[in-house]
Amino acid sequence: MNDKLQARERRAGPIPWQAALPRPGKDTLVAWGMVLPALIGFAIFYAYPLLQAVRTSFTDWNLLSAPGWVGWSNYVELWQDDKFWHALKITAYYVLLNIPLQTALGLFLAAAMDRLLRSVALRAVVLFPYLLSNVLVAMIWLWQLDPTLGWVNHALDAVGLSSHAYFSDPDESLLTIAGVNIWRHMGLVALLFLAGMQSIPRDLYEAAAIDGASEWQMFRRITLPLLRPVMVFVLVTSVTGSLQIFDTVAVATAGGPAESTRVLVYYIYENAFSYYRMGYASALSVVLCLIMVLYTFVQMRLLNANQSDLA
């Protein structure tokens, strides 16, 4: 009986709704199997905490008692909070100090390694600072720039220059933190640019050299336009990371001196774990997340991140 039913179904053809359903192939199943762990990790460690932060931002919660619903009160307070606007201004100032110089130095190092020096050992040395943790880097430079014990001030004294209290001076502390983080991330930026440069066909440079183009002309007319997708990636990730600067500030200055380095993430940390205002801290975090999403969208639209001149 079963054989007769199966033969009848084969003659009648597939049921319409079954024919409309796509049948995943082996490659599709393999692809989903490889992507699934990352999706699960994203859902557990990013999506769920984000939704919880949004929910907590509408409450008044001190971590000890049950959270109480307060609606939009935290966002209204945030809008009127001078300390929030000051922290946002300090964060924007840090980004403007950090990103242009870090990008320019990384691009210069990448061009030098691509055209002049191709040693693997040199690339390892350039990348080495990035392999150190932010806390360790902050402690190293905190000791090196110490007004009394640091070798930098001793070297300045040896050549007749005045010493500086880099992390203790309100006028220099944020610039010093930017310099430390430029030193740490410059190698990674350089290697990202180098990977983009090595994907550019060498025939373009040979043709330009035959036409009499100089190195600067080839860099400006060939390298920079074809590096646009890499440039977008570097700028988006660098600015996003700079907006979330915390470790170096927490170790080296703790937001001081005179609140000159109280960036937004450190202000969020203070509200959450010093003042026990988790609801207000969550509202600050949501606003910071929206700023990063807006910047990413604008940046990718302005630079046409989905298009490549190599096509």
N, C-alpha and C positions, 0 to 999 in steps of 0.2 A: 504493500500500500504506500509506504513512504517513497519508494522508487517511482511509482506512478505519479505521486504529487510533485516530486522534484522535476520529473520530465515535463509535466504540465506547466509548471512555473517557468521552466526554461523556454518553452514554446510561447508562452504568453508575454515574456519579456519582463523587465524590472517594474516594480510599482513606481508610479510617477514621482512620489516624494522621495523614494530611495534613489532614483536616478538623479534627482536634483542635488542630493547631498554630495559634497566633495569627499573623495576618498584619499586620505593622506598617504603619501608614498613613503618609502623607507627613508629617503633623505629628509623629508619633513619631520618624521618621528625622531630621527637622530638629531636634527637641529633643535627641536623642542626639548629633547633630553639634555642637550648641552646648555640651553638657555635657562631651563627651569631652576637649577640651583641659584643662579644669579637673581632670578625673579623672586624666589622665596626669600633670599637674603635681603633684597630691596624692600619687600613687603614687611618683613619683620623689623628691620633696623632703620628704615627710612619712612615708608608710607604710614605704618601704624603709629610711630612716635609723632609724626607730623600731625596726624588727625587728633591724637591725644593732646598735643600742644594747642591746637586750635580750640578744642573743647575746653581745656583748662584756662585759656585766655579769657573766657567769659565767666570765670569764677573767682572767688576770693579764698585762697587756700594757703595755709601757713605750714603745711607738711605734717601737722600734728592733729588737727581736727578735720572733720569732713569738709570738703569744699562746698561753698555756698554760691549759688548762682547770682551774678550781679549784672548780667547783660553786657551792654557796651561801656560800662563804667571805666574799665581799664583802658580802653582806647580813647575815651574822652580825657582821662587823666594824662595819658601819654601825650596827647596833642598839646596839653597845657604845661607839660613838664619841661622846664628849662634845662635840666640835666640831660634829658634825652636828646634835645636838640644840640646841646654842647657835645655829647658823645658822638652824635651823627656827624657833626662838623669835624671833630678830631679824626674820625674814621675816614671821611672823604679826603681830608688833608693827607692822611697817611697813604691812601691809595694814589693820590697825585704825586707824592714823593717816591713811592715804591715802584709803580708799574712802568712809567716811561724809562727810567734808568735801567731797571731790570731787563726790560725788553730790548733796549738798545745794546746793552752789554752782551746779552745772550745772542743777539743777532750778529754782533761783531765776532764773538768767539766762534760761532757756527761757521761764519764765512772764512775765518782764519783756518779752522780745522778742515774745511772742505777744499780750500784752494791751496793752502800752504802746508799745514801740518796734519798728517793722517795717522798719527801714532795711536794705537789702542791704549797704551799706558797713559797718554795725555788725556784721553777721554775719561779714563777711570779717575784721574786726579781731578778733573773738572767736575765730575759727578759726585765725588766723595762727600762734600759738605751736605748734599741733599740726603745722603744716607744716614746722617746723624739726626737724632730727635731734636725737636724745637727746644725742649727743656735743656738738653745738653749743650746745644749751641748758645743758648742764652747764658748759661752758667760760664761757659768758656769765655765769652766776650765780656761778661760782667767782671770776671777776674782780670782779663787783659786790659780793660779800660778803667780799672780801679785807680782813683787819684793817687793812692799811696803805694799799692803793691803792683799795679799793672805795668807791664813792660812798655806799653805805648807811651805813657806819660814820662817814664824814665828816658825813653829815646828822645822825646821832645825836649826834655830838660838837657840832655846831653848835647843837643845841637843849638841850644840857646833859645828855644821857643817855650812859651808858657804852657803849663799843663791844663787839662780840662777835666771837669767833673761831668763826663758825657751823659750818664744816666741820671745824674742829680741836678742838672741844669734844666729849668723849664724851657729854655730856648733851644736846647740841643737834644733833649731826651727823645722826642718823637723822631727826629732826624737820625739819631743813633740807632733806634729800633728798626727804622726803615733800612739803614745800611747793613745791619746784621742780617735781616731777612733777604736782602738783595744778594749778599754773599752766599747764603744758604741755597737759594733757588735759582741762581744765575746759571749753574751748570745744567740743571734739568731743562731750562728754557733753551740753552744752547744746543743740547742734544735733540730736542724736538725740532728746532729749526734745521739742524744738520740732517735729520732724517728726511725733512721736506726737500732740502736742497739736493740730496742724493737721488731723489725720485725725478728730478728734472732731466730730460734727455740732454746728453752732452753734445748732441749734434747742433743744438741751438747756440751753444757757446762757440763751437768751432766755426759755424757760419758767421756769427757776429765778429769773431776775430779775423776772419778772412776779409770782411767788409771794413776792417780797421777800427772796430769799437774798442774802447779802453775798458779796463777792469771795472771802473766806476759806472760806465755806461751799461755794461752787461749786467751789473748788479741792479742798477735802477730800472732797466728796461726789460730784463728777463727774470732775474731772481725774485725781486720783490712782488711783481704781479703773480707769478706762479706759486708764491708762498702764501697766497691769501687764505686758503683753508686752514693751513697750519697757524697762520697769524690769528685767525678767529679763535681757534682752539686755545692758543696760548693766552690771548687776552681774556677770554671768558673764564678760563680756569684760574688765571692769575688774579684777576679782579675779585672773583668769588672767594678765593683763598685770602686775599688781603682784607676783604670786608669781614672775615671771620678771625682776624688776628687776635690771639688770646695768650698763647703760651709764653711768648717772649715778654709781653707786658706783665703777666702775672709773676714771672720769675724775676725780672730785672727792675721793674718800677712800681708794680702793684697799683697802677693807675696814676701815680704821681710823677714828678713833684707838682703840687698845686693843680692837680687834675689835668696836667698837660698831656698825659697819655691814657686817659680814661676813654678807651674806645668803646664802641657799642656793645661788643660781646662781653667785655669786662663789666660794663654796667649791668648787663643781663645777669651775669654771674653774681654780682653784688646783691641785686634784688632777690635772686633765688636763694642764695645760700648764706648771705650775711643778714639780710632784712627779713628773710622767710616770706617773701611775697611771690609765691610761685605763679599765681594767676597773672600778676602784672609782668613778671619776667616772661611768661609765655606770650603775652600780648606783644612785648618787645621783640621776641623771637619771630613771631608771625610777620610783623612789619619788616624785619630784616630779610626774611625769606621772600616777601613780595618785592622788596627792592632788588634782590639778586635775580629774581625771575624777570622783572621788568628790564633790568640792564641786559640780561642775556638775550631777551627777545629783540631789543633795539639794536644791540651789537650785531646779531646775526642777520637782521634785516638790512642794516646799513652796509655791511660788508659782503652781502650775498653769499652766505656761508654754504648754501646748497649748490653753488656753481663753482666750477674750476676751469681756469684758462687752459689747463692741459687737455681738456676735452676738445 
